[in-house]
Amino acid sequence: MTIQVTADLPMHEQTFHPKFRAFAVDEADEAVVCLHHCFRPPDDCAWLPGRTIYERSPWRIDATADGFHYTWTSALQDDGVFQRQARFSRDHNRGVIYNDALRRQMFLAGDLGSLTLFPTDQILLARLLADRDGCMVHSSAVILNGKGYLFVGHSDAGKSTIAALLGNSGEILCDDRNIIRCLNGHFRLYGTWSHGDLPDVSGASAPLAGIFFLNQDDHNHLVRIQDLKTAFPRLLACLVKPLVTNDWWEKSLDFVARLVKAVAFYELFFDRRGDGLLELLE
């Protein structure tokens, strides 16, 4: 999945944070997702008529005949001054983002941490992946000996810890958000730039060898999950959920159901020393 970013303002090597260099490509290998940044209000200065389908600070999302319209509704500013809006096609493959004066200053200053200038790009990525036979998971991930290992958990589960313990033996993809996709019937693991405590990120990918639910313990051991009915809801709970619609749920549920049948799941109990952890996984 390739994202092409353009803007009304000049872009240079320092516009985006150096972490994005690990994901840069010269040519697209799939249909391109196009994002364009404007630094002014939309020409009509208002949303087209639509139906509000989500409203929780800082976002309001309206569904219209041509797509989805996002409005930034920060409670810190409610004086009618234009803040931010974004308009996406129905499939989110095309988006125009209208940025305010503050975002203009940020863009000119450079070192931007997201492609959308939103607090996180997962709002867009999680939507796109459902249409591309994939999902984004709250997780850390590493590649060991050419195989991808995914460690699942919410905050404080130990995602960054497990990535740090294994990082010297392999390649860290990301310690907080990672992507799984099914390509030609095989599941692959991909990193993202949405990292947590560890700045290490990678644009590499590998066949998904196993999914591990994290449990902090006083020693390291591994238990294979035999009852996959228990793995299904636990993995589902750790999906990154964007604007949720019926079609997104249908595609995501189908994807997770196939994933659970195809990939081995484990309970990983680990301590912070990591003694013998690598041998345990291999």
C-alpha positions as CSV (number, residue, x, y, z in Angstrom):
1,M,0.0,0.0,0.0
2,T,1.6,3.2,-1.2
3,I,0.6,6.7,0.1
4,Q,1.4,9.7,-2.0
5,V,1.5,13.0,-0.2
6,T,1.3,16.4,-1.9
7,A,0.7,19.9,-0.6
8,D,0.1,23.5,-1.5
9,L,3.3,24.4,0.2
10,P,6.8,23.3,-0.8
11,M,8.0,20.0,0.6
12,H,11.6,19.1,1.3
13,E,13.7,16.4,2.9
14,Q,13.0,17.7,6.4
15,T,9.2,18.1,6.0
16,F,8.4,14.8,7.6
17,H,10.2,13.0,10.5
18,P,13.2,10.9,9.5
19,K,11.3,7.8,10.6
20,F,9.4,7.9,7.4
21,R,12.6,7.3,5.3
22,A,12.3,3.6,6.3
23,F,9.0,3.4,4.4
24,A,9.9,5.6,1.3
25,V,9.7,3.9,-2.1
26,D,10.6,5.1,-5.6
27,E,7.7,3.3,-7.3
28,A,4.3,2.1,-6.1
29,D,3.5,-1.6,-6.2
30,E,-0.2,-1.2,-5.7
31,A,-2.9,1.4,-6.3
32,V,-1.8,4.7,-4.8
33,V,-3.6,6.4,-1.9
34,C,-3.5,10.2,-2.6
35,L,-3.4,12.8,0.2
36,H,-3.3,16.5,-0.5
37,H,-2.7,19.2,2.1
38,C,-4.3,22.6,1.7
39,F,-3.6,25.4,4.1
40,R,-6.9,27.3,3.9
41,P,-10.6,26.6,4.6
42,P,-12.6,24.7,1.9
43,D,-14.0,26.9,-0.8
44,D,-17.6,26.5,0.4
45,C,-16.5,27.1,4.0
46,A,-19.0,24.5,5.2
47,W,-19.7,20.8,5.0
48,L,-22.0,19.5,2.3
49,P,-25.3,18.1,3.6
50,G,-24.6,14.8,5.3
51,R,-25.5,12.5,8.2
52,T,-23.4,12.7,11.3
53,I,-22.2,9.2,12.1
54,Y,-19.6,9.9,14.8
55,E,-19.2,12.8,17.2
56,R,-16.7,12.6,20.0
57,S,-14.1,15.2,20.7
58,P,-11.9,16.0,18.8
59,W,-13.7,14.5,15.7
60,R,-17.1,14.8,14.1
61,I,-17.6,12.6,11.0
62,D,-20.3,13.1,8.5
63,A,-21.3,10.6,5.7
64,T,-22.2,12.3,2.5
65,A,-23.0,11.1,-1.0
66,D,-19.4,11.6,-2.1
67,G,-17.6,10.2,0.9
68,F,-16.7,11.1,4.5
69,H,-16.1,14.5,5.9
70,Y,-14.0,14.9,9.1
71,T,-14.3,18.0,11.3
72,W,-11.8,18.8,14.1
73,T,-14.0,19.9,17.0
74,S,-11.5,20.7,19.7
75,A,-13.1,21.8,22.9
76,L,-10.1,24.2,23.4
77,Q,-11.4,26.4,20.6
78,D,-15.1,27.0,20.1
79,D,-15.2,30.6,18.7
80,G,-16.1,29.8,15.1
81,V,-12.5,30.1,13.9
82,F,-11.6,27.6,11.2
83,Q,-9.5,24.7,12.6
84,R,-9.3,21.6,10.4
85,Q,-11.4,19.6,8.0
86,A,-10.7,16.6,5.8
87,R,-12.7,15.1,2.9
88,F,-12.2,11.5,1.9
89,S,-13.7,9.4,-0.9
90,R,-15.9,6.5,0.1
91,D,-13.0,4.1,0.0
92,H,-10.6,6.6,1.6
93,N,-8.2,6.3,-1.4
94,R,-8.4,10.0,-2.0
95,G,-8.3,12.7,0.6
96,V,-8.0,16.5,0.8
97,I,-7.0,17.8,4.2
98,Y,-7.7,21.5,5.0
99,N,-5.3,22.7,7.6
100,D,-5.4,25.8,9.9
101,A,-2.7,28.4,10.5
102,L,-1.1,26.4,13.3
103,R,-0.7,23.4,11.0
104,R,0.7,25.7,8.4
105,Q,3.4,26.7,10.8
106,M,4.1,23.1,11.8
107,F,4.3,22.1,8.1
108,L,6.9,24.9,7.4
109,A,8.9,24.0,10.5
110,G,9.1,20.3,9.4
111,D,9.8,17.1,11.3
112,L,6.1,16.1,11.1
113,G,5.2,12.9,12.9
114,S,2.2,11.9,10.7
115,L,1.4,12.0,7.0
116,T,-2.1,13.3,7.6
117,L,-1.1,15.9,10.3
118,F,-3.6,14.2,12.5
119,P,-2.4,13.1,15.9
120,T,-2.0,9.7,14.4
121,D,-2.2,8.2,10.9
122,Q,-4.1,5.1,12.2
123,I,-7.4,6.9,11.6
124,L,-6.7,6.6,7.8
125,L,-4.7,3.4,7.7
126,A,-7.1,1.2,9.7
127,R,-9.9,2.2,7.3
128,L,-7.8,1.5,4.2
129,L,-6.6,-1.9,5.4
130,A,-10.1,-3.4,5.7
131,D,-10.5,-3.0,1.9
132,R,-7.0,-4.5,1.4
133,D,-7.5,-7.7,3.3
134,G,-5.7,-6.5,6.4
135,C,-5.9,-4.9,9.8
136,M,-3.8,-2.9,12.2
137,V,-3.2,-4.3,15.7
138,H,-2.1,-2.8,19.1
139,S,1.1,-4.8,19.2
140,S,4.9,-4.9,18.9
141,A,6.6,-7.0,16.2
142,V,10.0,-8.3,15.3
143,I,11.5,-10.3,12.5
144,L,13.7,-13.2,13.7
145,N,15.5,-15.4,11.2
146,G,13.2,-14.2,8.4
147,K,9.9,-14.9,10.3
148,G,7.5,-12.3,11.7
149,Y,6.4,-12.5,15.4
150,L,3.5,-10.4,16.7
151,F,3.1,-9.6,20.4
152,V,-0.4,-8.4,21.2
153,G,-1.5,-6.2,24.1
154,H,-2.9,-2.8,25.1
155,S,-1.0,-0.2,27.2
156,D,1.3,-1.5,29.9
157,A,1.1,-5.1,28.5
158,G,4.9,-5.1,27.8
159,K,4.9,-4.5,24.1
160,S,8.0,-2.2,24.2
161,T,9.7,-4.4,26.7
162,I,9.4,-7.5,24.6
163,A,10.6,-5.6,21.5
164,A,13.6,-4.3,23.3
165,L,14.5,-7.8,24.7
166,L,14.4,-9.3,21.2
167,G,15.7,-6.3,19.2
168,N,19.4,-7.3,19.5
169,S,18.6,-10.7,17.9
170,G,16.3,-9.5,15.1
171,E,14.7,-6.5,13.5
172,I,12.1,-4.4,15.3
173,L,9.2,-3.5,13.1
174,C,7.4,-1.3,15.6
175,D,6.6,-1.5,19.3
176,D,3.0,-0.2,19.3
177,R,1.1,-0.6,16.0
178,N,1.7,-3.2,13.3
179,I,-0.1,-4.4,10.2
180,I,-1.2,-7.9,9.1
181,R,-2.2,-8.5,5.5
182,C,-3.2,-11.6,3.6
183,L,-1.5,-11.7,0.2
184,N,-2.1,-14.7,-2.2
185,G,-3.5,-16.7,0.7
186,H,-0.6,-16.1,3.0
187,F,-0.4,-13.8,6.1
188,R,2.4,-11.3,6.3
189,L,3.5,-8.9,9.0
190,Y,4.4,-5.3,8.4
191,G,5.7,-2.5,10.7
192,T,4.4,1.1,10.9
193,W,5.8,4.4,12.0
194,S,3.3,4.7,14.9
195,H,5.8,3.7,17.5
196,G,5.6,3.9,21.3
197,D,8.6,4.1,23.7
198,L,11.1,2.7,21.2
199,P,11.9,4.9,18.1
200,D,13.0,1.8,16.1
201,V,10.7,1.3,13.1
202,S,11.1,-0.6,9.8
203,G,9.3,-0.9,6.5
204,A,10.3,-4.5,6.2
205,S,7.8,-7.4,6.2
206,A,8.0,-11.1,6.8
207,P,5.7,-14.2,6.9
208,L,3.6,-14.2,10.1
209,A,5.0,-17.1,12.2
210,G,2.9,-16.6,15.3
211,I,0.8,-14.3,17.5
212,F,1.6,-14.0,21.2
213,F,-0.7,-12.6,23.9
214,L,1.6,-11.0,26.5
215,N,1.6,-11.8,30.2
216,Q,4.2,-10.4,32.6
217,D,5.5,-13.1,34.9
218,D,8.5,-14.0,37.0
219,H,9.9,-16.5,34.4
220,N,9.6,-17.1,30.7
221,H,7.4,-19.8,29.3
222,L,5.1,-20.4,26.4
223,V,1.6,-22.0,26.1
224,R,0.0,-22.9,22.8
225,I,-3.6,-21.8,22.6
226,Q,-5.6,-24.8,21.5
227,D,-9.1,-23.3,21.8
228,L,-9.1,-20.8,19.0
229,K,-12.6,-19.5,20.0
230,T,-10.8,-17.7,22.9
231,A,-8.2,-16.2,20.6
232,F,-10.7,-14.7,18.3
233,P,-12.3,-12.1,20.7
234,R,-9.0,-11.3,22.3
235,L,-7.4,-10.4,19.0
236,L,-10.5,-8.5,17.9
237,A,-10.3,-6.4,21.1
238,C,-6.8,-5.3,20.1
239,L,-7.6,-4.2,16.5
240,V,-7.1,-0.5,15.9
241,K,-10.6,0.7,15.2
242,P,-11.0,3.8,13.1
243,L,-14.4,5.2,11.9
244,V,-16.3,2.0,12.4
245,T,-19.1,1.2,9.8
246,N,-21.0,-2.0,9.1
247,D,-18.8,-2.8,6.1
248,W,-15.6,-2.2,8.1
249,W,-16.8,-4.7,10.8
250,E,-17.9,-7.3,8.2
251,K,-14.5,-7.2,6.5
252,S,-12.5,-7.1,9.7
253,L,-14.5,-10.0,11.3
254,D,-13.9,-12.1,8.2
255,F,-10.2,-11.3,8.2
256,V,-9.7,-12.2,11.8
257,A,-11.7,-15.4,11.5
258,R,-9.4,-16.6,8.6
259,L,-6.3,-15.4,10.5
260,V,-7.2,-17.4,13.6
261,K,-7.5,-20.6,11.6
262,A,-4.2,-20.1,9.7
263,V,-1.7,-18.8,12.3
264,A,-0.6,-20.3,15.6
265,F,-1.6,-18.4,18.8
266,Y,0.3,-18.5,22.1
267,E,0.2,-17.2,25.7
268,L,3.7,-15.7,26.3
269,F,4.7,-15.4,29.9
270,F,7.9,-13.3,30.3
271,D,10.0,-11.4,32.7
272,R,12.1,-8.3,32.1
273,R,15.4,-10.2,32.0
274,G,14.5,-12.1,28.9
275,D,16.7,-15.1,29.7
276,G,16.1,-17.9,27.2
277,L,13.3,-15.9,25.5
278,L,14.8,-16.2,22.0
279,E,15.2,-20.0,22.3
280,L,11.7,-20.3,23.6
281,L,10.2,-18.6,20.5
282,E,12.4,-20.6,18.1
